[in-house]
Amino acid sequence: MSRTVYVNGQYLPEEAAKVSVFDRGFLFADAVYEVTAVVNGRLAEYDGHMARLARSCRELNLRLPVSIEALREIHLALIEKNQLQEGGIYLQLSRGSTGDRDFAFPADAEPTLILFTQARPVIHHPCAEKGIKVITCPDLRWHRRDIKTVSLLMACMAKEWAHEKGADDAWLVENGLVTEGSSSNCYIVDANNHVITRPLSNDILHGITRAGLLKLAAQHNLVIEERAFTPEEARHAKEAFISSATTFVWPVVEIDGVTIGDGRPGPLARQLREIYVGMVQAQTAG
Ligand code: PMP
Protein backbone atom coordinates (compact mmCIF):
# COMPACT_ATOMS: atom_id res chain seq x y z
CA MET A 1 0.00 0.00 0.00
CA SER A 2 1.28 3.44 -0.91
CA ARG A 3 2.25 5.58 2.05
CA THR A 4 1.27 9.16 2.60
CA VAL A 5 4.44 11.19 3.11
CA TYR A 6 5.09 14.80 4.08
CA VAL A 7 7.04 17.17 1.82
CA ASN A 8 7.32 20.89 2.60
CA GLY A 9 3.84 21.46 3.97
CA GLN A 10 2.01 18.87 1.86
CA TYR A 11 0.78 15.35 2.53
CA LEU A 12 1.19 13.35 -0.67
CA PRO A 13 1.10 9.75 -1.88
CA GLU A 14 4.74 8.58 -1.91
CA GLU A 15 4.80 8.32 -5.73
CA ALA A 16 3.83 11.97 -6.05
CA ALA A 17 6.38 13.31 -3.55
CA LYS A 18 9.25 15.12 -5.29
CA VAL A 19 12.41 16.98 -4.24
CA SER A 20 14.65 19.04 -6.58
CA VAL A 21 17.76 17.46 -8.16
CA PHE A 22 19.56 20.57 -6.84
CA ASP A 23 18.58 19.88 -3.25
CA ARG A 24 21.66 20.27 -1.04
CA GLY A 25 20.74 17.17 0.91
CA PHE A 26 21.11 15.21 -2.32
CA LEU A 27 24.21 17.04 -3.66
CA PHE A 28 26.22 17.66 -0.47
CA ALA A 29 24.57 15.59 2.29
CA ASP A 30 23.82 19.06 3.69
CA ALA A 31 20.97 17.75 5.80
CA VAL A 32 20.12 16.38 9.23
CA TYR A 33 17.66 13.70 10.25
CA GLU A 34 15.89 12.01 13.13
CA VAL A 35 14.13 8.70 13.55
CA THR A 36 11.47 8.44 16.25
CA ALA A 37 9.98 5.08 17.19
CA VAL A 38 6.22 4.52 17.08
CA VAL A 39 4.72 1.98 19.48
CA ASN A 40 0.99 1.45 20.10
CA GLY A 41 0.38 4.10 17.43
CA ARG A 42 2.17 6.71 19.57
CA LEU A 43 5.55 8.43 19.57
CA ALA A 44 8.29 7.18 21.88
CA GLU A 45 10.87 9.58 23.39
CA TYR A 46 9.67 12.32 21.02
CA ASP A 47 10.97 15.27 23.03
CA GLY A 48 14.51 13.89 23.14
CA HIS A 49 14.61 13.41 19.38
CA MET A 50 13.32 16.90 18.70
CA ALA A 51 15.77 18.45 21.17
CA ARG A 52 18.59 16.68 19.31
CA LEU A 53 17.20 17.85 15.96
CA ALA A 54 17.19 21.44 17.20
CA ARG A 55 20.80 21.01 18.37
CA SER A 56 21.90 19.50 15.03
CA CYS A 57 20.31 22.51 13.29
CA ARG A 58 22.07 24.98 15.59
CA GLU A 59 25.45 23.33 15.03
CA LEU A 60 25.06 23.62 11.24
CA ASN A 61 23.23 26.95 11.14
CA LEU A 62 20.34 25.17 9.48
CA ARG A 63 16.91 26.80 9.79
CA LEU A 64 14.04 24.64 10.99
CA PRO A 65 11.09 25.99 8.94
CA VAL A 66 8.39 24.88 11.39
CA SER A 67 8.10 24.94 15.18
CA ILE A 68 8.77 21.82 17.25
CA GLU A 69 5.05 21.87 18.16
CA ALA A 70 4.05 21.93 14.48
CA LEU A 71 6.48 19.05 13.90
CA ARG A 72 4.61 17.01 16.48
CA GLU A 73 1.37 17.60 14.56
CA ILE A 74 3.05 16.40 11.36
CA HIS A 75 4.31 13.24 13.09
CA LEU A 76 0.83 12.57 14.51
CA ALA A 77 -0.85 13.22 11.15
CA LEU A 78 1.46 10.71 9.44
CA ILE A 79 0.72 8.08 12.09
CA GLU A 80 -2.99 8.67 11.53
CA LYS A 81 -2.90 8.81 7.72
CA ASN A 82 -0.80 5.64 7.50
CA GLN A 83 -2.50 3.83 10.38
CA LEU A 84 0.93 3.15 11.82
CA GLN A 85 0.90 0.99 14.93
CA GLU A 86 4.58 0.09 15.22
CA GLY A 87 7.74 1.23 13.46
CA GLY A 88 9.37 4.61 13.03
CA ILE A 89 9.03 8.05 11.53
CA TYR A 90 11.96 9.35 9.50
CA LEU A 91 12.42 13.13 9.37
CA GLN A 92 14.96 14.85 7.12
CA LEU A 93 15.71 18.54 6.91
CA SER A 94 18.08 19.84 4.23
CA ARG A 95 19.35 23.31 3.43
CA GLY A 96 17.12 23.30 0.36
CA SER A 97 17.91 24.23 -3.22
CA THR A 98 18.92 27.37 -5.11
CA GLY A 99 18.39 25.71 -8.48
CA ASP A 100 22.11 25.09 -9.05
CA ARG A 101 25.16 23.44 -7.46
CA ASP A 102 27.22 25.80 -5.34
CA PHE A 103 29.17 24.87 -2.20
CA ALA A 104 28.55 28.17 -0.41
CA PHE A 105 25.57 28.22 1.95
CA PRO A 106 22.67 29.93 0.15
CA ALA A 107 21.37 33.12 1.74
CA ASP A 108 17.75 32.60 0.77
CA ALA A 109 16.98 28.92 0.08
CA GLU A 110 13.88 27.40 1.69
CA PRO A 111 14.88 24.33 3.71
CA THR A 112 13.44 21.01 2.50
CA LEU A 113 11.53 19.14 5.19
CA ILE A 114 10.33 15.61 4.50
CA LEU A 115 8.91 12.92 6.77
CA PHE A 116 7.74 9.39 6.11
CA THR A 117 6.65 6.37 8.13
CA GLN A 118 8.26 2.92 8.24
CA ALA A 119 6.19 0.02 9.56
CA ARG A 120 8.35 -2.61 11.28
CA PRO A 121 8.31 -4.71 14.43
CA VAL A 122 9.89 -2.96 17.39
CA ILE A 123 8.69 -4.67 20.58
CA HIS A 124 8.93 -8.24 19.25
CA HIS A 125 11.83 -8.57 16.87
CA PRO A 126 13.76 -11.78 16.10
CA CYS A 127 17.09 -9.97 16.65
CA ALA A 128 16.02 -9.06 20.18
CA GLU A 129 15.34 -12.74 20.87
CA LYS A 130 18.41 -14.33 19.34
CA GLY A 131 20.91 -11.45 19.24
CA ILE A 132 23.09 -10.24 16.38
CA LYS A 133 26.59 -10.91 15.10
CA VAL A 134 28.91 -7.96 14.51
CA ILE A 135 32.30 -7.38 12.97
CA THR A 136 34.64 -4.50 13.79
CA CYS A 137 35.97 -2.19 11.10
CA PRO A 138 37.75 1.19 10.90
CA ASP A 139 35.66 4.28 11.65
CA LEU A 140 36.31 6.48 8.61
CA ARG A 141 33.70 9.15 9.35
CA TRP A 142 34.21 12.88 9.89
CA HIS A 143 34.76 14.23 13.41
CA ARG A 144 31.32 15.67 14.21
CA ARG A 145 29.41 12.45 14.76
CA ASP A 146 27.42 14.21 17.49
CA ILE A 147 25.53 16.00 14.69
CA LYS A 148 22.97 13.70 13.11
CA THR A 149 23.71 14.37 9.44
CA VAL A 150 22.69 12.21 6.48
CA SER A 151 26.36 11.55 5.57
CA LEU A 152 25.80 7.84 6.08
CA LEU A 153 28.01 6.28 3.43
CA MET A 154 30.39 4.88 6.07
CA ALA A 155 27.44 3.27 7.85
CA CYS A 156 26.25 1.74 4.55
CA MET A 157 29.74 0.40 3.80
CA ALA A 158 30.20 -0.99 7.31
CA LYS A 159 26.88 -2.84 7.08
CA GLU A 160 27.86 -4.10 3.63
CA TRP A 161 31.22 -5.42 4.95
CA ALA A 162 29.38 -7.08 7.84
CA HIS A 163 26.97 -8.81 5.47
CA GLU A 164 29.84 -9.99 3.26
CA LYS A 165 31.35 -11.67 6.35
CA GLY A 166 28.06 -13.28 7.33
CA ALA A 167 27.46 -10.84 10.21
CA ASP A 168 24.51 -8.54 10.83
CA ASP A 169 26.22 -5.25 11.62
CA ALA A 170 29.50 -3.53 12.37
CA TRP A 171 31.12 -1.76 15.31
CA LEU A 172 33.41 1.07 14.30
CA VAL A 173 36.94 1.40 15.68
CA GLU A 174 39.16 4.48 15.89
CA ASN A 175 42.58 4.73 17.56
CA GLY A 176 42.15 1.17 18.82
CA LEU A 177 38.85 1.92 20.59
CA VAL A 178 35.24 1.19 19.65
CA THR A 179 33.38 4.41 18.87
CA GLU A 180 29.84 3.14 18.21
CA GLY A 181 27.84 0.83 15.95
CA SER A 182 27.15 1.74 12.32
CA SER A 183 23.72 2.98 13.46
CA SER A 184 23.68 2.35 17.21
CA ASN A 185 25.51 2.91 20.48
CA CYS A 186 27.59 0.01 21.86
CA TYR A 187 27.87 -1.55 25.30
CA ILE A 188 29.76 -4.41 26.92
CA VAL A 189 29.40 -6.05 30.32
CA ASP A 190 32.57 -6.90 32.28
CA ALA A 191 33.27 -9.69 34.77
CA ASN A 192 31.90 -7.49 37.61
CA ASN A 193 28.61 -7.01 35.75
CA HIS A 194 29.45 -3.36 35.08
CA VAL A 195 27.93 -1.98 31.90
CA ILE A 196 30.59 -0.15 29.90
CA THR A 197 29.82 2.37 27.18
CA ARG A 198 31.79 5.14 25.53
CA PRO A 199 31.29 8.60 27.09
CA LEU A 200 29.59 11.38 25.12
CA SER A 201 31.83 13.53 22.91
CA ASN A 202 31.97 14.60 19.27
CA ASP A 203 33.16 11.05 18.47
CA ILE A 204 29.70 9.48 18.78
CA LEU A 205 26.05 10.28 18.30
CA HIS A 206 24.39 11.16 21.59
CA GLY A 207 21.80 8.39 21.40
CA ILE A 208 18.37 9.20 22.76
CA THR A 209 17.95 5.52 23.61
CA ARG A 210 21.36 5.54 25.32
CA ALA A 211 20.29 8.47 27.52
CA GLY A 212 17.05 6.70 28.48
CA LEU A 213 18.81 3.41 29.14
CA LEU A 214 21.50 4.92 31.37
CA LYS A 215 18.85 6.68 33.43
CA LEU A 216 16.82 3.49 33.83
CA ALA A 217 19.94 1.45 34.59
CA ALA A 218 20.87 3.83 37.41
CA GLN A 219 17.33 3.59 38.83
CA HIS A 220 17.77 -0.19 38.89
CA ASN A 221 21.13 0.12 40.66
CA LEU A 222 23.13 -1.22 37.75
CA VAL A 223 26.71 0.04 37.61
CA ILE A 224 27.55 2.02 34.47
CA GLU A 225 31.11 2.90 33.49
CA GLU A 226 31.28 5.55 30.78
CA ARG A 227 34.64 4.78 29.19
CA ALA A 228 35.94 3.63 25.84
CA PHE A 229 36.85 -0.03 25.31
CA THR A 230 38.89 -1.97 22.76
CA PRO A 231 37.56 -4.59 20.32
CA GLU A 232 39.68 -7.13 22.25
CA GLU A 233 37.95 -6.25 25.52
CA ALA A 234 34.61 -6.53 23.73
CA ARG A 235 35.44 -9.95 22.29
CA HIS A 236 36.16 -11.19 25.83
CA ALA A 237 33.23 -9.44 27.50
CA LYS A 238 30.58 -11.33 29.42
CA GLU A 239 27.88 -9.67 27.31
CA ALA A 240 27.56 -7.10 24.58
CA PHE A 241 24.63 -5.16 23.16
CA ILE A 242 23.55 -2.17 21.08
CA SER A 243 20.87 0.49 21.43
CA SER A 244 18.98 2.71 19.01
CA ALA A 245 15.56 4.30 18.63
CA THR A 246 13.92 1.51 16.64
CA THR A 247 15.85 -1.50 18.02
CA PHE A 248 15.80 -0.41 21.70
CA VAL A 249 18.29 -3.04 22.94
CA TRP A 250 19.59 -5.87 20.79
CA PRO A 251 22.04 -8.34 22.33
CA VAL A 252 25.30 -9.01 20.48
CA VAL A 253 26.25 -12.70 20.57
CA GLU A 254 29.32 -12.72 18.34
CA ILE A 255 32.09 -10.17 17.62
CA ASP A 256 34.57 -10.82 14.78
CA GLY A 257 33.64 -14.50 14.81
CA VAL A 258 34.24 -14.81 18.58
CA THR A 259 31.24 -16.05 20.59
CA ILE A 260 30.23 -13.74 23.45
CA GLY A 261 29.37 -15.60 26.66
CA ASP A 262 27.51 -18.77 25.76
CA GLY A 263 26.36 -17.38 22.42
CA ARG A 264 22.92 -16.45 23.71
CA PRO A 265 21.59 -13.03 24.77
CA GLY A 266 22.99 -12.22 28.20
CA PRO A 267 20.89 -11.53 31.31
CA LEU A 268 21.80 -7.84 31.62
CA ALA A 269 20.98 -7.13 27.98
CA ARG A 270 17.66 -8.91 28.45
CA GLN A 271 16.94 -7.04 31.66
CA LEU A 272 17.76 -3.65 30.15
CA ARG A 273 15.60 -4.38 27.12
CA GLU A 274 12.73 -5.39 29.38
CA ILE A 275 13.05 -2.25 31.49
CA TYR A 276 13.25 -0.05 28.39
CA VAL A 277 10.26 -1.73 26.74
CA GLY A 278 8.33 -1.22 29.99
CA MET A 279 9.15 2.50 29.98
CA VAL A 280 8.08 2.89 26.32
CA GLN A 281 4.89 0.86 26.87
CA ALA A 282 3.97 3.17 29.77
CA GLN A 283 4.81 6.26 27.70
CA THR A 284 2.69 5.10 24.72
CA ALA A 285 -0.21 3.53 26.65
CA GLY A 286 -3.71 4.69 25.66
N1 PMP B 1 24.91 6.08 16.73
C1 PMP B 1 24.66 6.17 15.40
C2 PMP B 1 25.79 6.34 14.45
C3 PMP B 1 23.33 6.09 14.93
O1 PMP B 1 23.07 6.18 13.62
C4 PMP B 1 22.29 5.88 15.86
C5 PMP B 1 20.86 5.74 15.40
N2 PMP B 1 20.40 6.86 14.76
C6 PMP B 1 22.60 5.80 17.23
C7 PMP B 1 23.93 5.90 17.61
C8 PMP B 1 21.53 5.61 18.27
O2 PMP B 1 20.84 6.81 18.50
P1 PMP B 1 19.31 6.81 18.95
O3 PMP B 1 19.24 5.97 20.18
O4 PMP B 1 18.98 8.22 19.21
O5 PMP B 1 18.53 6.22 17.81
Residues whose N, C-alpha, C, O or C-beta is under 5 A from the ligand:
A	BS01	PMP	E180 G181 S182 S183 S184 N185 L205 H206 G207 I208 T209 R210 S243 S244 A245
